[in-house]
Amino acid sequence: MQLRDATEADIPEIQAIYAHHVLHGTGTFEEEPPSIEEIAERFRKVTGHGWTWLVAADATGVLGYAYYTQFHDRSAYRFAAEDSVYIREDVRGQGVGKALVARLIEAATAHGFRTMIAVIGDSENVGSIGVHASLGFQNAGTLRAAGLKFGRWVDVVQMQRVLGAGDSNIPEN
């Protein structure tokens, strides 16, 4: 498995992975898979800010992808990153997600972020919760019944990890 920066050429495989999660999972609250063009627009928005979008790949193609963005657009959040990670169904549970998130933590820290937040769809998503916990994320709360998908209420688990100096000092910018 190789971890590398995603490219525009990866977008069709990224879209296929995400579409599977949209249609079959509760890790995302989208209910209609976005088109390849929409994923390309999201990709350009993330990379246009200088933020990291990674893929894990091998001879079979893209195994999973992950990226970070600023947690919210307002300027006060400029030191808070939010990660997103999605893994191809046939390789889930094999360490792909953990490797991607570990690399995102390094990249976001190098970019100057001081905290990373995981917004995990579904409190039953033990895979994502476990990956994040294994990388030092702590539970920051659960929003009960925050979404309705597949005819059932779905929680959102928020986890948070300190990056770099965290809140030990105030950044200069």
Sequence and secondary structure as in RCSB ss.txt:
>XXXX:A:sequence
MQLRDATEADIPEIQAIYAHHVLHGTGTFEEEPPSIEEIAERFRKVTGHGWTWLVAADATGVLGYAYYTQFHDRS
AYRFAAEDSVYIREDVRGQGVGKALVARLIEAATAHGFRTMIAVIGDSENVGSIGVHASLGFQNAGTLRAAGLKF
GRWVDVVQMQRVLGAGDSNIPEN
>XXXX:A:secstr
 EEEE  GGGHHHHHHHHHHHHHH SSS   S   HHHHHHHHHHHHHTT  EEEEEETTEEEEEEEEEESSSSG
GGTTEEEEEEEE GGGTTSSHHHHHHHHHHHHHHHTT  EEEEEEE TT HHHHHHHHHTT EEEEEEEEEEEET
TEEEEEEEEEEE TTTTSS    
